[in-house]
C-alpha cells in the first residue's frame, strides 16, 4: 500500500501554487496541497469580486483527483 501512495504522489503533475482549472471548465483555482491522488484547490467565487466583501468572506475550497485538472493557460 505505501508504495502505491508514493507512485501516485510522484505521478501528480501539480505543485502548490499552480493555477488550474477542471478539464470540464469552471473557475481558476490555486493548488494549495497535494495528498496522494488528491489535489486540494482554493478559488474565489466570481461574485466575491463584485459583491460586498462581507457577503463572500470565504473562498471556495475542495479536493479533486489530479486527473480531472489541467494547468490554466497563462495570459500573455
C-alpha positions, 0 to 999 in steps of 0.5 A: 500500500505505501508504495502505491501512495508514493507512485501516485504522489510522484505521478501528480503533475501539480505543485502548490501554487499552480493555477488550474482549472477542471478539464470540464471548465469552471473557475481558476483555482490555486493548488494549495496541497497535494495528498496522494491522488488528491489535489486540494484547490482554493478559488474565489467565487466570481461574485466575491469580486463584485459583491460586498466583501462581507457577503463572500468572506470565504473562498471556495475550497475542495479536493479533486483527483489530479486527473480531472485538472489541467494547468490554466493557460497563462495570459500573455 
